[in-house]
Amino acid sequence: MPRKKKETEKKAPAYKHEAYIEGSGSIVDQHISDVLKNNYMPYAMSVIISRALPEIDGFKPSHRKLLYMMYKRGLLSPDKERSKSANVVGETMKLNPHGDQAIYETMVRMTRGNEALLHPYIDSKGNFGKQYSSKMHFAAPRYTEVKLEKICNELFRDIDKETVDLVPNYDNTMLEPTLLPATFPTVLVNSNTGIAVSMASNVCPFNLEEVCETTIALMKDPNHDILSTLKGPDFPGGGYMLYDEAELNKVYETGMGSIKVRAKYNYDKAANCLEITQIPYTTTVEAIIDRIIELVKSGKIREISYIRDETDLNGLKIAIDLKRGTDPDRLMQRLYRLTPLQDNYPCNFNILIAGTPRVMGVREIITEWTAFREECVQRRTYYDLQKKKEKLHLLEALSKILLDIDKAIKIIRETENEADVVPNLMIGFGIDEVQAEYVAEIKLRNINRQYILRRVEEVDQLRKDIAEMEDILKDKKKIRRIIIDELRSVVKNYAQPRRTLFYYRSDEEDISEEEETPDYPVNLFISDSGYFKKITPQSLRMSGEQKLKEGDFIKQTFETTNRTELIFFSDKAQAYKSRASAFDDSKASVLGDYVPAKLSFDEGEGFMSLVPTTDYSGHMLFFFENGKCAKIPLNSYETKTNRKKLAKAYSDKSPIVAALFISDDCEILLRTSGNHALVFNSGMILPKTTRDSQGVQVINLRKNNILVSAEILLPDDERDLKKYRTKSVPAAGKPAPELGEANQLKL
């Protein structure tokens, strides 16, 4: 019988790699910070450094790999025909181990056909979609063709002269550049957007000529006024930039800010139609049309009869048919305010410098680029210097042989072994091994006096060139002169007129939000639980009873206009501001808008009171359970900015009982839980400047009693209660006197 295996005997490994996963399946206690550091941080750094953020040459790794592979395929040559995009994508995968679709989308954005870049890098043929349209999709890579644009000569100039470092690709089969030796600041000429982990980058494009002139000026004078040469961003889609010198200076100095851009339009008087031909770079045709349709359906825009997209091969066009009698310029001012026809471009100049992300202003970016370009020129000059020195070294050997060619031939003929030819030449002419090898490799047909003399004539020019290069390497000013000459050459060959023009807005052209809002009479209703309705008088006359939830009732009603501002007070000492125009016209037969949801009240916060106003005159009276009242001017809730939420709208030291608005002083009736009442005139209370003031004691409460209600007395109610008016109200901080029968009403 075979012997049984011992239980402790280990089984043979099922897989070769089992030794590398020893301990798998076991539970290991680790601190959460260590887990994040060991697992998440490498991913985050990879996204920041190797994917999302551009470097000083203006490219992300994905852009650089794609352009470099096209360069290696010879697609920069003017004689080279366009190649199928699918072939380029396949070649790029040797450097970029990502999916073909991701690589193709990267290519699409850099093509002339997509119109995303001010100076496209790729000459394209076929449908590459449009940057300004979300529905105009690009064709598959098997249908489109590409090659490099002429401007790419400036990206790859002297790249084979060791101007930048070359590193192995991901599988160590070929080399790729870490940066491209661009001869102009591409990082500022073409826009670049990226979202990394915990940071982002958004670099707006500038006019090529202005960028180069600014760079030249800064190289000559570091204190140069950038705004004098770099007028502002220049977007591929054109449009008008709302000129704001203070904001531009902020962007130039800090790299952060916001640029306002608006669409360009023409008015066709014969067709009574607006034609929009250029839109902000940050939006799309579809977003604009959808927003305008939404405004028309909601009744906020009533002057438009029809809108259509007429974009074709001639370019972008949105046509808007107007109703008779419409002022086109005034309508466009409203559309600028209400639609993406005017949009902000957020600037965030976050760029990788030596692997470190830095948010920099234009001055600092150009300074960093200049340092990078100086290194490129220095490395190129050193490379050329070494090559010329090597050539001079060889030609010096020819000079010696020129003195006695027959001797050289004799040495070679009399040498028995081939391996001894070079040593014998070295001995015979006193030259080194490299020179001797060069002489030995000269073809028989070239052993003539004319050939050798022609080559030797180069020696003087080589020595002159070498001396000049050595001077360049010693003098930084000469390197800068070379860079300046290259920048001027770029301007001469590739500059183009500015596309984005400047718009200097005047005060007369500003249309306030109030003027934009249609003005018509409305009736406002709000229920106790917070359901709000805005009903026009015509609709109200045709309506029946108000629809309400079970147990609910109409708490407040107002007759006002659509431009009225509304202040909603909650039961948590907060106020929410809105406008009547922000609510849709309603009917009595619907519940209406639920205010806490519409205005995003905090969780557990309920509606307390509504105050409509047009001029913020009058006062608010806040009554609390402890018998105190605070009189606050309504203009305390007026804000210069569009703040929607005001904290500390009233005191929260004691529970709120009522919030009453009074335009003038009037009689107020208070009721307590002990069946007592008090009538007094609101003029007896002095207003407080602080919104959350605790107020003054207006009624003394007996033990365990609280104030339960406060209401404004109408003139008819006042007649029977005159004898119960109080003659004084104590100052803040002093106890109120006990109420006698003369001023106290027992209910």
C-alpha positions in Angstrom: 0.0 0.0 0.0 1.2 3.5 -0.8 2.0 5.6 2.2 -0.3 8.5 3.1 1.1 12.0 2.7 1.6 13.9 5.9 -0.9 16.7 6.5 1.9 19.2 7.0 3.3 18.4 3.6 2.9 21.4 1.3 1.3 21.0 -2.1 3.4 21.8 -5.2 2.7 25.3 -6.6 -0.1 25.3 -9.1 1.4 28.3 -11.0 4.8 29.6 -11.5 4.0 33.0 -10.0 2.5 31.5 -6.8 5.7 32.4 -4.9 5.0 36.1 -5.6 1.6 36.0 -4.0 2.5 34.4 -0.8 0.3 35.7 2.0 -2.6 36.6 -0.4 -5.9 36.4 1.3 -4.6 37.3 4.7 -5.9 40.4 6.5 -3.4 43.1 7.4 -4.1 46.0 9.6 -2.9 49.3 8.1 -3.5 52.9 9.0 -5.8 54.6 6.5 -3.2 57.4 5.8 -0.6 54.8 4.8 -3.1 53.0 2.5 -3.9 56.3 0.8 -0.2 57.2 0.5 0.8 53.9 -0.9 -2.1 53.4 -3.3 -3.7 56.8 -4.2 -0.7 59.1 -4.2 1.1 57.3 -7.1 -2.1 57.5 -9.2 -2.6 61.2 -8.3 1.0 62.1 -9.2 0.8 60.1 -12.5 -2.3 62.1 -13.5 -0.8 65.4 -12.6 2.6 64.9 -14.1 2.0 62.5 -17.0 -1.5 63.3 -18.3 -3.5 66.3 -17.4 -1.3 69.4 -17.1 0.7 71.0 -20.0 4.4 71.6 -19.7 6.5 74.7 -20.7 6.6 73.6 -24.4 2.8 73.9 -24.4 1.9 70.2 -24.7 0.6 67.4 -22.6 2.4 64.0 -23.1 -0.5 62.7 -25.3 -0.1 65.6 -27.7 3.6 65.4 -27.8 3.7 61.7 -28.5 1.2 62.0 -31.3 3.0 64.9 -33.0 6.4 63.2 -32.6 5.3 60.0 -34.2 3.9 62.0 -37.2 7.2 63.8 -37.4 9.1 60.4 -37.4 6.8 59.2 -40.2 7.9 62.1 -42.3 4.5 63.8 -42.3 6.2 67.2 -42.0 7.7 67.1 -45.4 5.9 69.3 -48.0 6.3 66.5 -50.6 4.6 63.9 -48.3 1.0 63.1 -48.9 -1.5 62.9 -46.1 -1.7 59.6 -44.2 -4.9 57.9 -43.0 -5.6 58.8 -39.4 -5.9 55.2 -38.5 -2.2 54.6 -39.5 -1.1 57.6 -37.3 -3.1 56.4 -34.4 -1.6 52.9 -34.7 1.9 54.3 -34.8 1.3 56.5 -31.8 0.3 53.5 -29.7 4.0 52.6 -29.7 4.5 55.6 -27.5 1.1 56.1 -25.9 -0.3 52.8 -24.5 -3.9 54.0 -24.5 -6.9 53.1 -26.5 -7.1 54.1 -30.2 -10.3 56.2 -29.6 -8.5 58.3 -26.9 -5.6 58.9 -29.2 -7.8 59.8 -32.1 -9.8 62.3 -30.0 -6.5 64.0 -29.0 -5.6 64.2 -32.7 -9.1 65.7 -33.6 -8.6 68.7 -31.3 -5.3 69.6 -32.9 -6.6 69.5 -36.5 -7.5 72.5 -38.7 -10.9 71.1 -39.4 -12.0 71.0 -35.7 -11.2 74.8 -35.3 -10.3 74.3 -31.6 -6.8 75.9 -31.9 -5.7 79.3 -33.0 -2.8 77.8 -34.9 -3.6 74.1 -35.7 -0.8 71.7 -35.7 -2.4 69.1 -38.0 -3.5 69.6 -41.6 -6.7 67.5 -42.0 -8.9 66.2 -44.7 -12.4 64.8 -43.9 -14.9 65.4 -41.1 -13.3 66.3 -37.8 -16.4 67.8 -36.2 -16.4 71.3 -34.8 -15.3 72.6 -31.4 -18.4 74.9 -31.3 -20.9 72.0 -31.7 -21.6 69.2 -29.4 -23.7 67.3 -32.0 -21.4 67.6 -35.0 -19.4 64.4 -34.5 -16.1 63.6 -36.2 -15.8 60.7 -38.7 -14.0 57.4 -37.9 -10.2 57.4 -38.4 -10.3 55.1 -41.4 -12.1 57.9 -43.3 -9.9 60.9 -42.5 -6.4 61.9 -43.5 -3.8 64.0 -41.8 -0.3 65.5 -42.0 1.6 68.1 -40.0 1.1 71.8 -40.6 4.0 73.9 -41.7 4.1 75.6 -38.3 5.3 72.3 -36.8 8.7 73.1 -38.3 9.1 75.5 -35.4 8.2 72.7 -32.9 10.8 70.2 -34.1 13.6 72.5 -35.2 16.9 70.9 -34.4 15.3 68.2 -32.3 17.9 65.8 -33.7 20.7 68.0 -32.4 20.2 66.9 -28.7 18.3 70.1 -27.9 16.0 68.1 -25.6 16.3 64.9 -23.6 15.2 61.7 -25.2 13.9 58.9 -22.9 12.8 55.3 -23.6 9.2 54.7 -24.3 7.0 52.5 -22.0 8.4 49.2 -23.4 11.9 50.4 -24.0 11.8 49.8 -27.8 12.4 53.4 -28.9 13.2 56.9 -27.7 10.8 59.9 -27.3 11.4 63.5 -26.4 10.5 64.8 -22.9 9.8 68.2 -24.4 9.6 69.8 -27.9 12.1 72.5 -28.6 9.5 75.0 -29.9 10.9 78.3 -31.1 8.0 80.4 -29.8 5.9 80.2 -26.6 3.3 77.7 -27.8 2.0 77.4 -24.2 0.4 80.8 -24.6 -0.5 80.7 -28.2 -2.9 77.7 -28.2 -5.4 77.0 -25.4 -4.9 74.0 -23.1 -7.3 72.6 -20.6 -6.8 69.8 -18.1 -8.3 68.4 -15.0 -5.9 66.5 -12.7 -6.3 65.2 -9.1 -7.0 68.1 -6.8 -6.0 70.7 -9.4 -6.8 71.9 -12.9 -5.3 74.0 -15.7 -7.0 76.3 -18.1 -4.7 78.4 -20.4 -6.4 80.8 -22.8 -4.9 81.5 -26.2 -3.2 84.7 -27.2 -2.3 86.2 -30.6 0.9 84.7 -31.9 2.4 88.1 -33.0 1.5 89.7 -29.7 3.0 86.8 -27.7 6.3 86.9 -29.6 6.6 90.7 -29.4 5.9 90.5 -25.6 8.6 87.8 -25.2 11.1 89.9 -27.1 10.2 93.0 -25.0 10.6 91.1 -21.7 13.9 89.6 -22.8 15.2 93.1 -23.3 13.4 94.7 -20.3 12.1 92.4 -17.4 10.0 95.4 -16.2 8.2 95.8 -19.5 4.5 96.7 -19.4 2.9 93.5 -20.7 -0.5 95.1 -21.4 1.1 97.4 -23.9 2.1 94.5 -26.3 -0.2 91.7 -25.2 -3.6 93.3 -25.7 -5.6 90.3 -24.5 -6.7 86.7 -25.3 -7.4 85.8 -28.9 -9.9 83.0 -29.2 -10.2 80.8 -32.4 -14.0 81.4 -32.5 -13.5 85.2 -32.5 -16.2 87.1 -30.7 -15.8 90.3 -28.6 -13.9 90.4 -25.3 -15.4 92.8 -22.8 -12.3 94.8 -22.0 -11.5 95.0 -18.3 -8.0 96.3 -17.8 -7.9 95.5 -14.1 -9.0 91.9 -14.7 -6.4 91.5 -17.5 -3.6 92.8 -15.2 -4.7 90.3 -12.6 -4.5 87.4 -15.1 -1.1 88.6 -16.4 0.3 88.9 -12.9 -1.3 85.9 -11.1 -2.4 83.5 -13.8 -5.9 83.5 -12.3 -9.0 85.4 -13.4 -12.0 85.5 -15.7 -12.3 86.8 -19.2 -15.8 87.8 -20.5 -16.5 87.0 -24.1 -19.7 87.7 -26.1 -21.0 86.6 -29.5 -20.8 88.6 -32.7 -24.0 89.3 -34.5 -25.4 91.0 -37.6 -29.0 92.3 -38.1 -30.7 91.5 -41.4 -33.2 94.3 -41.7 -35.0 92.9 -44.7 -35.6 89.6 -43.1 -36.0 91.1 -39.6 -33.5 88.5 -38.4 -30.5 88.3 -36.1 -27.5 86.3 -37.5 -25.0 85.2 -34.9 -21.7 84.3 -36.6 -19.2 84.0 -33.7 -19.8 82.7 -30.2 -17.8 82.4 -27.0 -15.1 79.7 -27.0 -16.6 78.1 -23.9 -20.1 77.3 -25.3 -21.7 75.5 -28.2 -24.4 76.2 -30.7 -26.7 73.7 -29.2 -26.4 75.1 -25.6 -27.3 78.6 -26.9 -30.3 77.4 -28.9 -31.6 75.3 -26.1 -31.3 78.1 -23.6 -33.1 80.6 -25.9 -35.9 78.1 -26.5 -36.3 77.6 -22.8 -36.6 81.4 -22.2 -39.2 81.7 -25.0 -41.3 78.9 -23.6 -41.1 80.4 -20.0 -42.3 83.8 -21.3 -39.1 85.6 -20.3 -38.3 86.4 -23.9 -41.3 87.4 -26.0 -39.7 89.1 -29.0 -38.5 85.9 -30.8 -40.7 84.0 -33.3 -38.3 81.3 -34.5 -34.7 80.2 -34.1 -32.7 77.8 -36.2 -29.1 76.5 -36.8 -27.8 77.5 -40.2 -24.3 76.3 -39.7 -22.8 75.0 -43.0 -19.5 74.7 -44.9 -19.3 78.5 -44.8 -19.1 78.5 -41.1 -21.2 79.0 -37.9 -24.6 80.8 -38.1 -27.5 80.9 -35.7 -30.6 82.7 -37.2 -33.2 84.3 -34.9 -36.4 85.6 -36.4 -37.8 88.6 -34.6 -41.4 89.8 -34.1 -42.4 93.0 -35.6 -41.3 96.1 -33.7 -38.5 94.4 -31.8 -35.3 96.4 -31.1 -32.6 94.0 -32.1 -29.8 95.6 -30.2 -31.8 95.8 -27.0 -32.9 92.2 -27.4 -29.2 91.1 -27.8 -28.3 92.9 -24.6 -30.9 90.8 -22.8 -29.7 87.6 -24.6 -26.1 88.4 -23.5 -27.3 88.5 -19.9 -29.6 85.5 -20.0 -27.9 83.0 -22.3 -24.3 81.7 -23.1 -24.0 84.2 -25.9 -21.9 86.0 -23.3 -19.8 83.7 -21.2 -16.7 83.7 -18.9 -13.5 82.0 -19.7 -11.9 81.0 -16.4 -8.1 81.4 -16.4 -5.9 79.1 -14.4 -2.4 79.1 -15.8 -1.2 75.9 -14.0 1.8 74.5 -15.8 4.4 71.9 -15.1 7.9 73.2 -14.6 10.5 70.5 -14.1 7.7 68.1 -13.0 6.2 70.5 -10.5 2.8 72.2 -11.1 2.9 76.0 -10.7 0.2 78.6 -11.2 2.0 81.5 -13.0 1.3 84.8 -14.5 2.2 85.6 -18.1 5.4 87.3 -17.1 6.6 84.3 -15.1 5.5 81.9 -17.9 7.5 83.8 -20.5 10.5 83.9 -18.2 10.4 80.2 -17.7 10.0 79.6 -21.5 12.9 81.9 -22.2 15.1 79.9 -19.8 14.0 76.7 -21.5 14.7 78.0 -24.9 18.1 79.3 -23.9 19.0 75.8 -22.8 17.8 74.4 -26.2 19.9 77.0 -28.1 22.9 76.3 -25.9 22.6 72.5 -26.4 22.2 72.9 -30.2 25.2 75.2 -30.4 27.3 72.8 -28.4 26.2 69.9 -30.6 27.1 71.9 -33.8 30.4 72.9 -32.2 31.4 69.3 -31.5 30.4 68.3 -35.1 32.5 71.1 -36.6 35.4 70.3 -34.4 35.3 66.7 -35.5 35.1 67.7 -39.1 38.0 70.1 -38.6 40.0 67.4 -37.0 39.6 65.2 -40.1 40.3 67.9 -42.6 43.5 68.7 -40.8 44.7 65.2 -41.7 43.8 65.9 -45.3 46.0 69.0 -45.2 49.0 66.9 -44.1 48.3 64.3 -46.9 48.1 67.1 -49.4 51.8 67.7 -48.9 52.6 64.1 -50.1 49.8 62.1 -51.6 52.3 59.6 -53.2 53.7 58.8 -49.8 50.2 57.9 -48.5 49.6 55.6 -51.5 53.0 54.0 -51.0 52.4 53.3 -47.3 49.1 51.7 -48.1 50.5 49.6 -51.0 53.5 48.4 -49.1 51.4 47.4 -46.0 50.9 43.6 -46.1 48.1 43.3 -43.5 44.9 45.4 -43.8 44.9 45.9 -40.0 48.3 47.6 -40.2 47.2 50.3 -42.7 45.9 52.7 -40.1 48.9 52.3 -37.7 51.3 52.9 -40.6 49.5 56.0 -41.7 49.6 57.3 -38.1 53.3 56.8 -38.0 54.0 58.1 -41.5 52.1 61.4 -41.2 52.0 61.9 -37.4 48.2 61.8 -37.2 45.8 60.1 -34.7 43.8 57.0 -35.2 40.5 58.8 -36.2 42.3 60.9 -38.8 44.1 57.8 -40.2 40.8 55.9 -40.4 39.3 58.8 -42.3 42.2 58.9 -44.8 42.1 55.2 -45.3 38.4 55.3 -46.2 38.9 57.8 -49.0 37.8 56.4 -52.3 40.3 55.9 -55.1 38.5 58.4 -57.3 38.9 61.1 -54.6 42.6 60.8 -54.4 43.2 63.8 -56.6 44.5 67.2 -55.9 41.3 69.1 -56.8 39.2 67.1 -54.3 41.6 67.5 -51.5 42.2 71.2 -52.1 38.4 71.8 -52.1 38.0 70.1 -48.8 41.0 71.8 -47.2 39.5 75.2 -48.2 36.8 74.5 -45.6 39.3 74.6 -42.8 39.4 78.4 -42.5 35.6 78.6 -42.5 35.3 75.9 -39.9 37.8 77.6 -37.6 35.8 80.8 -37.9 32.5 79.0 -37.1 34.0 77.2 -34.2 35.3 80.5 -32.7 31.9 82.1 -33.2 30.1 79.2 -31.5 32.5 79.3 -28.6 31.7 83.0 -28.1 28.0 82.2 -28.2 28.3 79.6 -25.4 30.2 82.1 -23.3 27.9 85.1 -23.9 24.2 84.8 -22.8 23.3 88.0 -24.7 24.2 86.3 -28.0 22.0 83.3 -27.1 19.1 85.7 -26.5 19.8 87.5 -29.8 19.4 84.1 -31.6 16.1 83.5 -29.8 14.9 87.0 -30.7 15.8 86.5 -34.4 13.9 83.2 -34.3 10.8 84.8 -32.8 10.8 87.5 -35.4 11.1 84.9 -38.1 8.0 83.1 -36.6 6.1 86.4 -36.7 7.0 87.0 -40.3 6.0 83.5 -41.4 3.0 82.6 -39.3 1.4 85.7 -37.8 -2.3 86.3 -38.5 -4.8 89.1 -37.7 -6.5 89.1 -34.3 -9.8 87.2 -34.3 -11.2 88.3 -31.0 -11.9 92.1 -30.9 -12.3 94.3 -27.9 -15.6 95.7 -26.7 -15.5 98.8 -24.5 -18.8 98.8 -22.7 -20.4 102.1 -21.9 -22.8 102.8 -19.0 -25.6 103.6 -21.4 -25.5 100.1 -22.8 -25.9 98.3 -19.5 -29.4 97.0 -19.1 -30.3 96.3 -15.5 -32.1 93.0 -14.6 -35.1 95.0 -13.6 -35.4 96.6 -17.0 -35.2 93.2 -18.6 -38.0 91.8 -16.5 -41.5 92.2 -18.0 -43.6 94.4 -15.8 -47.3 93.6 -15.3 -49.6 93.4 -12.3 -49.8 90.1 -10.3 -51.5 88.8 -7.2 -49.3 86.9 -4.8 -50.6 84.1 -2.5 -48.7 82.1 0.1 -50.1 79.4 2.3 -49.2 78.7 5.9 -47.1 75.6 4.9 -45.2 77.6 2.3 -46.9 77.1 -1.1 -46.5 80.2 -3.3 -48.6 81.3 -6.3 -48.2 84.2 -8.7 -51.5 84.8 -10.5 -52.3 87.5 -13.0 -55.5 89.5 -12.4 -57.0 88.1 -15.6 -56.4 84.6 -14.6 -57.6 85.2 -11.1 -60.9 86.6 -12.3 -61.5 83.4 -14.3 -60.4 81.1 -11.4 -62.4 79.3 -8.8 -61.4 78.4 -5.3 -57.8 78.2 -4.3 -56.4 74.7 -4.3 -54.7 73.8 -1.0 -53.4 70.8 0.8 -55.6 69.4 3.5 -55.4 71.5 6.7 -53.5 74.3 4.9 -54.8 77.9 4.4 -53.8 81.1 2.6 -51.6 83.0 5.1 -50.8 86.2 3.1 -52.0 87.9 -0.1 -50.5 90.8 -2.0 -51.3 92.9 -5.0 -48.1 94.0 -6.7 -46.1 93.8 -10.0 -43.8 91.2 -11.6 -40.7 93.2 -10.7 -41.3 93.1 -7.0 -38.5 91.7 -4.8 -39.5 89.1 -2.3 -38.0 88.4 1.1 -39.0 85.0 2.6 -38.4 84.7 6.3 -37.9 81.2 7.7 -38.5 79.9 11.2 -34.7 79.4 11.7 -33.7 83.1 11.7 -32.8 83.2 8.1 -34.1 85.3 5.1 -34.1 84.2 1.5 -34.3 86.8 -1.3 -35.9 86.3 -4.7 -38.1 88.1 -7.2 -41.7 87.7 -8.3 -40.3 87.2 -11.9 -38.4 84.2 -10.7 -41.7 82.3 -10.2 -43.8 81.2 -13.2 -47.3 82.5 -13.6 -49.7 80.1 -12.0 -53.4 79.4 -11.5 -55.6 79.1 -8.5 -56.3 75.5 -9.4 -52.7 74.3 -8.7 -50.8 74.0 -5.5 -48.0 76.4 -6.6 -44.3 76.4 -5.9 -43.1 75.0 -2.5 -40.9 77.8 -1.3 -38.5 75.8 0.9 -37.7 73.5 -2.1 -37.7 76.4 -4.6 -35.2 78.5 -2.6 -33.2 75.6 -1.2 -34.1 76.1 2.5 -31.9 74.2 5.0 -33.0 70.8 6.1 -35.8 71.1 8.7 -36.3 74.8 7.9 -39.9 76.1 7.4 -41.6 79.2 6.0 -42.5 82.0 8.4 -43.5 85.2 6.6 -43.3 86.9 3.1 -42.5 90.5 2.5 -42.7 92.0 -1.0 -40.9 95.3 -1.6 -39.7 97.6 -4.4 -37.8 100.3 -2.4 -37.0 98.6 1.0 -38.9 101.2 2.9 -40.8 100.4 6.1 -39.9 98.2 9.1 -40.1 94.6 10.3 -41.5 93.8 13.7 -40.3 90.5 15.2 -42.2 89.2 18.2 -40.8 86.5 20.5 -42.2 84.1 23.1 -40.4 85.9 25.9 -42.6 89.1 25.2 -39.9 91.0 23.4 -40.2 92.9 20.1 -37.4 94.0 17.7 -38.2 96.7 15.2 -35.7 96.4 12.2 -35.6 98.7 9.2 -36.4 96.8 6.0 -33.4 98.4 4.2 -31.2 96.3 6.6 -32.0 93.4 4.2 -31.0 95.3 1.1 -27.7 94.0 -0.5 -25.6 95.4 -3.4 -24.7 91.9 -4.6 -27.1 89.2 -5.6 -27.0 87.4 -2.3 -29.9 84.9 -2.1 -29.5 83.9 1.6 -29.1 86.1 4.6 -28.1 84.6 7.9 -29.1 86.1 11.3 -32.2 87.8 9.8 -33.6 88.2 13.3 -32.7 87.0 16.9 -32.8 83.3 17.7 -32.5 83.8 21.5 -36.2 83.1 21.9 -38.6 81.3 19.6 -40.2 83.5 17.0 -44.0 84.2 17.3 -44.7 86.5 14.4 -42.8 88.6 11.7 -44.9 91.6 10.7 -44.1 94.2 8.0 -45.4 97.7 8.5 -45.0 100.6 6.1 -46.1 103.1 8.7 -46.6 103.0 12.5 -49.9 101.3 13.4 -51.7 99.5 16.3 -50.5 96.0 17.2 -52.5 93.5 19.2 -50.6 90.9 21.3 -52.1 87.8 22.9 -50.5 85.6 25.6 -51.0 82.0 26.7 -52.7 83.3 29.9 -55.6 84.8 27.9 -54.3 88.4 28.2 -54.0 90.9 25.4 -52.1 94.1 24.8 -52.7 96.9 22.3 -49.9 99.4 21.6 -48.7 101.6 18.8 -45.6 100.5 16.9 -44.2 104.0 17.0 -43.5 103.6 20.7 -40.7 101.1 19.8 -37.4 102.5 18.6 -35.8 100.8 15.5 -32.6 98.8 15.9 -29.7 98.8 13.4 -28.7 95.2 14.1 -30.8 92.6 12.4 -30.5 90.0 15.1 -31.3 92.4 18.0 -33.2 90.9 20.9 -35.5 93.9 21.0 -37.3 95.4 24.0 -39.8 94.0 26.4 -43.3 95.1 25.3 -45.3 92.9 27.6 -44.6 91.4 31.0 -45.5 87.8 31.2 -46.8 86.0 34.3 -45.1 82.8 35.4 -45.1 80.1 32.7 -46.9 82.4 30.3 -45.6 83.1 26.8 -46.6 85.3 23.9 -48.6 83.3 21.4 -49.6 85.8 18.7 -49.2 89.3 17.3 -51.2 91.0 14.6 -51.8 94.3 13.0 -55.1 96.0 13.9 -57.1 97.3 11.1 -58.9 100.7 11.6 -62.3 98.9 12.1 -60.8 96.7 14.8 -59.2 99.6 16.6 -62.4 101.5 17.6 -63.4 99.2 20.4 -59.9 98.7 21.8 -58.7 102.3 22.2 -59.0 102.2 26.0 -56.5 99.3 26.1 -53.6 101.1 24.4 -50.4 101.4 26.4 -49.0 104.8 27.1 -45.3 103.8 27.1 -43.0 101.0 26.3 -39.9 100.4 28.5 -36.4 100.9 27.1 -34.3 97.8 26.2 -32.9 96.0 29.3 -35.5 97.4 31.7 -38.4 95.4 33.0 -41.9 96.3 31.8 -44.4 97.4 34.5 -47.3 95.1 35.4 -50.3 95.8 33.3 -53.3 97.2 35.1 -56.9 97.0 34.1 -56.5 100.3 32.2 -54.2 98.8 29.6 -54.8 95.1 29.8 -57.6 93.1 28.1 -58.8 89.9 29.7 -60.1 87.6 27.0 
